[in-house]
Amino acid sequence: MIIALGAWLLVSCAPSVSVTVVSEATARLDSLVLVGTIGPRHLRDLAPLESLRVSIEIPGEDMLQLRGRLAGRALPRPFGTYVEPGAQVRIAVLPDGSQKITTRLPGEAR
């Protein structure tokens, strides 16, 4: 029991960022990749109005960007968003392919 709790604490304390990708589009999103200095993280395709949450381990500060395609056309590349361990990011892909990114860093009020 104590060993299991210790292992859970180690895993849950790994430096990570929670990222939620939300499709507000009416077409399928595919070839989705979160890109940062740690390398690419490939995501599954999203149907219209579907969402996906992933946890990405990062060693420190980073810049994340979502790339992919909407109805066969490349998403416009946004500047991206600054993240650090413990951050929570929401990336909404709008019907025109643009992205609305909301980032909450650790210690920020809700």
ABEGO torsion letter per residue (X at the ends): XAAAAAAAAAAAABBBBBBBBBBABABBBBGBBBBBAAEBBBBBBBBBGBBBBBBBBBABBBBBBBBEBBGGBBBBBBAEBBBBBGBBBBBBBBAAGBBBBBBBBBGBBX
